[in-house]
C-alpha cells in the first residue's frame, strides 16, 4: 500500500511539474523571436526619437507611430512577442520623450544591444 501511495504521489508531482514547465515555455520567447522583437522595438525607438527631435508632443508621436505599431504587431507570430513589443514600445516611447538630445541611430543601437542581453 505504501509503495502504491508513494508511486501515486510521484506521478502526481511529476505531472504537475511537467505542466508548469510547459506553461512557462509558452510564456518565454525563443532566442530568434526575442531578437526579432528587440529589433522591431529598436526601429520604433528610432522613429520615436526622430519625431521627438522635431519638437512634437508625446500624444502627437503616439498618434503618428500607432499605425506602424499596429501593423508590426499584426505580423508577429506569438502572443508573447506581441505583448513584449507593446510593453517595450510603451516604455521606450515614454523614455525617449523624457530624454532630450538623443540621436535616433545611437538610441536605437543602444536599445537593441541592451534588449538582446535580457
N, CA, C and O of each residue as an XYZ file, in Angstrom:
472
protein
N       0.819     -1.193      0.000
C       0.000      0.000      0.000
C       0.866      1.261      0.000
O       0.544      2.223     -0.698
N       1.949      1.273      0.763
C       2.837      2.427      0.813
C       3.527      2.647     -0.532
O       3.696      3.785     -0.969
N       3.926      1.548     -1.187
C       4.570      1.684     -2.491
C       3.600      2.288     -3.499
O       3.975      3.150     -4.293
N       2.357      1.834     -3.462
C       1.352      2.352     -4.369
C       1.113      3.836     -4.101
O       1.028      4.631     -5.038
N       1.004      4.208     -2.838
C       0.772      5.596     -2.460
C       1.948      6.481     -2.859
O       1.744      7.577     -3.381
N       3.168      6.024     -2.622
C       4.334      6.827     -2.999
C       4.465      6.928     -4.519
O       4.865      7.977     -5.024
N       4.141      5.866     -5.261
C       4.151      5.923     -6.715
C       3.097      6.913     -7.217
O       3.345      7.680     -8.147
N       1.934      6.886     -6.597
C       0.857      7.795     -6.966
C       1.283      9.250     -6.719
O       1.054     10.112     -7.567
N       1.886      9.517     -5.589
C       2.362     10.869     -5.262
C       3.442     11.305     -6.250
O       3.461     12.452     -6.696
N       4.346     10.374     -6.588
C       5.405     10.685     -7.543
C       4.817     11.061     -8.900
O       5.249     12.035     -9.517
N       3.838     10.297     -9.361
C       3.217     10.556    -10.666
C       2.502     11.908    -10.660
O       2.610     12.671    -11.619
N       1.782     12.202     -9.594
C       1.077     13.483     -9.485
C       2.076     14.639     -9.474
O       1.889     15.637    -10.170
N       3.131     14.498     -8.686
C       4.147     15.553     -8.595
C       4.837     15.765     -9.930
O       5.044     16.903    -10.350
N       5.197     14.675    -10.600
C       5.864     14.772    -11.898
C       4.948     15.438    -12.921
O       5.384     16.306    -13.677
N       3.691     15.035    -12.941
C       2.729     15.613    -13.886
C       2.548     17.101    -13.633
O       2.476     17.890    -14.575
N       2.475     17.483    -12.377
C       2.296     18.885    -12.019
C       3.509     19.715    -12.437
O       3.359     20.809    -12.982
N       4.714     19.192    -12.181
C       5.918     19.940    -12.551
C       6.064     20.025    -14.071
O       6.525     21.044    -14.585
N       5.684     18.985    -14.789
C       5.737     18.998    -16.249
C       4.751     20.015    -16.805
O       5.067     20.726    -17.759
N       3.568     20.091    -16.223
C       2.562     21.058    -16.653
C       3.059     22.479    -16.422
O       2.841     23.346    -17.268
N       3.721     22.739    -15.299
C       4.266     24.066    -15.021
C       5.369     24.424    -16.011
O       5.464     25.570    -16.449
N       6.193     23.458    -16.358
C       7.267     23.691    -17.313
C       6.698     24.043    -18.679
O       7.207     24.944    -19.346
N       5.663     23.356    -19.098
C       5.025     23.647    -20.381
C       4.408     25.043    -20.367
O       4.523     25.777    -21.349
N       3.759     25.416    -19.271
C       3.160     26.744    -19.173
C       4.229     27.823    -19.223
O       4.027     28.857    -19.860
N       5.356     27.606    -18.568
C       6.446     28.574    -18.600
C       7.041     28.672    -19.996
O       7.410     29.762    -20.432
N       7.139     27.565    -20.697
C       7.703     27.561    -22.041
C       6.846     28.385    -22.991
O       7.369     29.007    -23.915
N       5.540     28.395    -22.773
C       4.657     29.180    -23.620
C       4.847     30.674    -23.394
O       4.607     31.467    -24.304
N       5.274     31.071    -22.198
C       5.438     32.474    -21.859
C       6.831     33.008    -22.160
O       7.086     34.190    -21.930
N       7.714     32.205    -22.652
C       9.087     32.612    -22.927
C       9.311     32.613    -24.436
O       8.917     31.682    -25.139
N       9.938     33.654    -24.910
C      10.235     33.745    -26.326
C      11.495     32.954    -26.651
O      12.417     32.874    -25.839
N      11.524     32.384    -27.820
C      12.752     31.752    -28.274
C      13.772     32.840    -28.556
O      13.426     34.020    -28.614
N      15.020     32.452    -28.731
C      16.073     33.431    -28.979
C      15.806     34.214    -30.265
O      15.997     35.430    -30.299
N      15.371     33.533    -31.310
C      15.083     34.216    -32.571
C      13.895     35.172    -32.442
O      13.917     36.278    -32.981
N      12.860     34.735    -31.726
C      11.707     35.599    -31.506
C      12.108     36.835    -30.711
O      11.666     37.945    -31.005
N      12.947     36.630    -29.704
C      13.403     37.736    -28.871
C      14.204     38.736    -29.699
O      14.002     39.944    -29.578
N      15.118     38.239    -30.544
C      15.914     39.124    -31.387
C      15.023     39.914    -32.348
O      15.235     41.108    -32.558
N      14.038     39.248    -32.923
C      13.126     39.927    -33.844
C      12.309     40.993    -33.114
O      12.106     42.092    -33.631
N      11.845     40.663    -31.915
C      11.076     41.618    -31.124
C      11.932     42.821    -30.745
O      11.484     43.963    -30.839
N      13.157     42.561    -30.320
C      14.072     43.649    -29.940
C      14.378     44.546    -31.132
O      14.429     45.768    -30.996
N      14.581     43.947    -32.294
C      14.863     44.742    -33.486
C      13.672     45.615    -33.855
O      13.840     46.775    -34.232
N      12.487     45.065    -33.749
C      11.281     45.829    -34.052
C      11.149     47.017    -33.108
O      10.878     48.136    -33.545
N      11.338     46.777    -31.830
C      11.217     47.866    -30.858
C      12.326     48.899    -31.063
O      12.093     50.095    -30.887
N      13.515     48.457    -31.429
C      14.595     49.426    -31.667
C      14.271     50.325    -32.865
O      14.623     51.504    -32.872
N      13.607     49.768    -33.867
C      13.197     50.589    -35.018
C      12.123     51.596    -34.612
O      12.125     52.741    -35.064
N      11.206     51.149    -33.749
C      10.195     52.072    -33.237
C      10.846     53.151    -32.374
O      10.426     54.307    -32.396
N      11.865     52.770    -31.620
C      12.594     53.740    -30.797
C      13.265     54.786    -31.687
O      13.246     55.979    -31.381
N      13.852     54.331    -32.782
C      14.472     55.257    -33.736
C      13.448     56.279    -34.221
O      13.709     57.482    -34.228
N      12.286     55.786    -34.625
C      11.239     56.684    -35.123
C      10.749     57.637    -34.038
O      10.474     58.807    -34.305
N      10.645     57.132    -32.823
C      10.190     57.974    -31.713
C      11.178     59.107    -31.466
O      10.777     60.267    -31.371
N      12.464     58.785    -31.361
C      13.478     59.813    -31.112
C      13.500     60.815    -32.265
O      13.601     62.022    -32.047
N      13.408     60.315    -33.464
C      13.419     61.190    -34.636
C      12.250     62.178    -34.590
O      12.422     63.358    -34.893
N      11.076     61.702    -34.217
C       9.907     62.577    -34.152
C       9.965     63.534    -32.969
O       9.542     64.684    -33.085
N      10.482     63.076    -31.834
C      10.599     63.972    -30.688
C      11.617     65.074    -30.959
O      11.497     66.169    -30.409
N      12.608     64.807    -31.792
C      13.594     65.838    -32.117
C      12.982     66.944    -32.981
O      13.580     68.006    -33.154
N      11.794     66.690    -33.518
C      11.080     67.707    -34.296
C      10.130     68.519    -33.412
O       9.245     69.218    -33.905
N      10.331     68.412    -32.104
C       9.525     69.147    -31.115
C       8.043     68.765    -31.149
O       7.176     69.613    -30.940
N       7.760     67.507    -31.408
C       6.386     67.017    -31.326
C       6.106     66.580    -29.893
O       7.021     66.194    -29.166
N       4.863     66.642    -29.500
C       4.459     66.223    -28.161
C       4.242     64.709    -28.120
O       4.144     64.049    -29.155
N       4.170     64.185    -26.914
C       4.023     62.740    -26.706
C       2.802     62.183    -27.440
O       2.904     61.178    -28.144
N       1.669     62.824    -27.278
C       0.445     62.332    -27.929
C       0.543     62.387    -29.453
O       0.011     61.518    -30.145
N       1.215     63.395    -29.966
C       1.376     63.509    -31.415
C       2.235     62.373    -31.959
O       1.928     61.791    -32.999
N       3.311     62.066    -31.247
C       4.190     60.979    -31.694
C       3.471     59.640    -31.584
O       3.588     58.793    -32.469
N       2.725     59.451    -30.494
C       1.957     58.203    -30.356
C       0.964     58.051    -31.501
O       0.802     56.960    -32.048
N       0.300     59.143    -31.863
C      -0.661     59.097    -32.977
C       0.037     58.770    -34.298
O      -0.496     58.033    -35.127
N       1.231     59.326    -34.480
C       1.981     59.058    -35.715
C       2.463     57.610    -35.793
O       2.418     56.990    -36.856
N       2.921     57.081    -34.670
C       3.521     55.751    -34.667
C       2.521     54.619    -34.430
O       2.849     53.452    -34.644
N       1.318     54.949    -33.994
C       0.338     53.901    -33.693
C       0.038     53.004    -34.901
O      -0.001     51.784    -34.735
N      -0.176     53.546    -36.105
C      -0.414     52.643    -37.250
C       0.782     51.740    -37.551
O       0.620     50.587    -37.948
N       1.981     52.282    -37.356
C       3.194     51.488    -37.579
C       3.252     50.348    -36.569
O       3.531     49.202    -36.924
N       2.986     50.677    -35.303
C       2.993     49.669    -34.237
C       1.947     48.594    -34.506
O       2.258     47.405    -34.428
N       0.728     48.980    -34.819
C      -0.354     48.007    -35.054
C      -0.022     47.100    -36.247
O      -0.253     45.892    -36.193
N       0.506     47.671    -37.295
C       0.872     46.882    -38.468
C       1.969     45.875    -38.133
O       1.917     44.723    -38.564
N       2.949     46.312    -37.372
C       4.051     45.426    -36.991
C       3.566     44.310    -36.072
O       3.977     43.159    -36.223
N       2.707     44.638    -35.132
C       2.208     43.640    -34.178
C       1.371     42.581    -34.890
O       1.411     41.407    -34.520
N       0.624     42.984    -35.896
C      -0.189     42.020    -36.649
C       0.667     40.958    -37.323
O       0.216     39.833    -37.535
N       1.884     41.310    -37.655
C       2.759     40.373    -38.364
C       3.535     39.451    -37.435
O       4.176     38.508    -37.898
N       3.489     39.707    -36.138
C       4.206     38.851    -35.198
C       3.472     37.530    -35.026
O       2.252     37.455    -35.173
N       4.239     36.490    -34.712
C       3.678     35.147    -34.665
C       2.995     34.807    -33.348
O       1.907     34.231    -33.347
N       3.611     35.152    -32.244
C       3.108     34.671    -30.962
C       2.544     35.805    -30.106
O       2.876     36.976    -30.288
N       1.699     35.426    -29.189
C       1.118     36.376    -28.244
C       2.207     36.957    -27.350
O       2.155     38.132    -26.987
N       3.190     36.139    -26.997
C       4.285     36.596    -26.143
C       5.062     37.704    -26.842
O       5.403     38.711    -26.222
N       5.341     37.524    -28.125
C       6.037     38.562    -28.889
C       5.213     39.849    -28.932
O       5.745     40.941    -28.734
N       3.933     39.714    -29.189
C       3.062     40.883    -29.277
C       3.030     41.641    -27.962
O       3.118     42.869    -27.940
N       2.906     40.910    -26.876
C       2.865     41.537    -25.548
C       4.190     42.228    -25.241
O       4.205     43.342    -24.718
N       5.309     41.564    -25.568
C       6.628     42.133    -25.334
C       6.802     43.438    -26.104
O       7.255     44.438    -25.547
N       6.441     43.425    -27.380
C       6.609     44.616    -28.218
C       5.732     45.759    -27.715
O       6.188     46.900    -27.636
N       4.488     45.467    -27.377
C       3.603     46.519    -26.866
C       4.138     47.118    -25.568
O       4.141     48.337    -25.397
N       4.586     46.264    -24.662
C       5.106     46.730    -23.379
C       6.372     47.550    -23.561
O       6.505     48.633    -22.990
N       7.292     47.041    -24.346
C       8.543     47.760    -24.584
C       8.298     49.064    -25.342
O       8.955     50.070    -25.074
N       7.374     49.050    -26.267
C       7.054     50.270    -27.005
C       6.572     51.355    -26.055
O       7.032     52.495    -26.120
N       5.648     51.000    -25.173
C       5.142     51.984    -24.204
C       6.272     52.519    -23.334
O       6.305     53.706    -23.011
N       7.194     51.644    -22.958
C       8.311     52.054    -22.115
C       9.258     52.986    -22.871
O       9.638     54.039    -22.357
N       9.634     52.603    -24.080
C      10.610     53.415    -24.809
C      10.005     54.726    -25.301
O      10.714     55.725    -25.415
N       8.720     54.735    -25.591
C       8.106     55.979    -26.053
C       8.151     57.013    -24.933
O       8.406     58.192    -25.182
N       7.906     56.579    -23.712
C       7.971     57.494    -22.572
C       9.422     57.871    -22.266
O       9.720     59.030    -21.976
N      10.311     56.896    -22.333
C      11.727     57.158    -22.064
C      12.306     58.142    -23.069
O      13.042     59.054    -22.691
N      11.985     57.970    -24.330
C      12.514     58.879    -25.347
C      11.906     60.269    -25.229
O      12.558     61.266    -25.541
N      10.668     60.336    -24.784
C      10.031     61.637    -24.581
C      10.705     62.397    -23.442
O      10.922     63.606    -23.530
N      11.030     61.678    -22.382
C      11.638     62.318    -21.215
C      13.116     62.635    -21.404
O      13.662     63.494    -20.711
N      13.762     61.947    -22.336
C      15.192     62.171    -22.599
C      15.335     63.160    -23.748
O      14.747     62.989    -24.816
N      16.101     64.162    -23.513
C      16.341     65.157    -24.568
C      17.698     64.917    -25.191
O      18.550     64.234    -24.622
N      17.888     65.491    -26.372
C      19.177     65.459    -27.062
C      19.667     64.051    -27.378
O      20.862     63.774    -27.278
N      18.763     63.171    -27.756
C      19.165     61.837    -28.178
C      19.345     61.820    -29.689
O      18.632     62.507    -30.421
N      20.293     61.038    -30.138
C      20.457     60.795    -31.562
C      19.682     59.524    -31.887
O      19.905     58.496    -31.247
N      18.769     59.565    -32.873
C      17.925     58.395    -33.149
C      18.714     57.106    -33.385
O      18.382     56.061    -32.828
N      19.743     57.183    -34.200
C      20.511     55.982    -34.524
C      21.228     55.436    -33.285
O      21.244     54.226    -33.059
N      21.814     56.317    -32.493
C      22.514     55.908    -31.282
C      21.549     55.245    -30.300
O      21.847     54.184    -29.750
N      20.389     55.875    -30.083
C      19.422     55.321    -29.134
C      18.935     53.950    -29.586
O      18.836     53.030    -28.774
N      18.632     53.806    -30.864
C      18.139     52.523    -31.380
C      19.184     51.431    -31.218
O      18.859     50.316    -30.810
N      20.435     51.740    -31.533
C      21.504     50.742    -31.373
C      21.720     50.389    -29.908
O      21.923     49.223    -29.569
N      21.676     51.394    -29.043
C      21.853     51.144    -27.610
C      20.720     50.272    -27.080
O      20.957     49.323    -26.333
N      19.483     50.599    -27.469
C      18.349     49.788    -27.031
C      18.495     48.349    -27.508
O      18.279     47.413    -26.737
N      18.860     48.169    -28.770
C      18.991     46.837    -29.340
C      20.046     46.018    -28.593
O      19.815     44.844    -28.304
N      21.178     46.604    -28.281
C      22.208     45.865    -27.568
C      21.763     45.505    -26.152
O      22.051     44.408    -25.674
N      21.070     46.408    -25.486
C      20.583     46.122    -24.131
C      19.461     45.086    -24.150
O      19.414     44.208    -23.289
N      18.579     45.183    -25.104
C      17.443     44.268    -25.196
C      17.913     42.841    -25.469
O      17.386     41.892    -24.887
N      18.887     42.689    -26.338
C      19.368     41.350    -26.666
C      20.090     40.684    -25.503
O      20.249     39.463    -25.495
N      20.531     41.466    -24.522
C      21.193     40.898    -23.343
C      20.210     40.334    -22.339
O      20.583     39.515    -21.500
N      18.953     40.762    -22.413
C      17.942     40.294    -21.441
C      17.709     38.814    -21.546
O      16.895     38.263    -20.805
